[in-house]
Amino acid sequence: MWLLVAFIAVPMIEIALFIQVGGYIGVLSTLLIVLITAIVGSYLVRNQGLRELGNLQRSFSEMRDPTEPLANGAMILFAGALLLTPGFFTDIVGLSLLVPSVRRAAFVWMRSKVKVKSFSMGEHPQPKPDDRVVDADFKDVTPDKQPTHGNSGWTRH
């Protein structure tokens, strides 16, 4: 239900803001601001996204919990989508998601809403002292299948 409200409310807010800002500073200035925020936003999203990708790779290589870098990456991706969407409201929300302290607060809030039952970094069982490795060759001794019926005329031989 809240998604439907968002799909209705956000465009209405954007239209109202376009009318207000466009009436105050003019149409060309309004469009220029929207274009500049899209360009600057894509630059910021690219830089922060690459930085967060490095953090994610580091967390995997150091066997740490990758939850926060993954969440940050998702929020940066969402910020990029909002910044490329024309409008002032979406630009404000998108730019705010590019601020690390805002992302951290959003992550803490989301983490309080989600309960993780278990997390594993792919631990492999250690071999027991009495386990033995056997190196061997094999030969398939399964007998070939013999047909159970003759040619039906529908198949080629």
Disulfide bonds with the S-S distance in Angstrom:
none
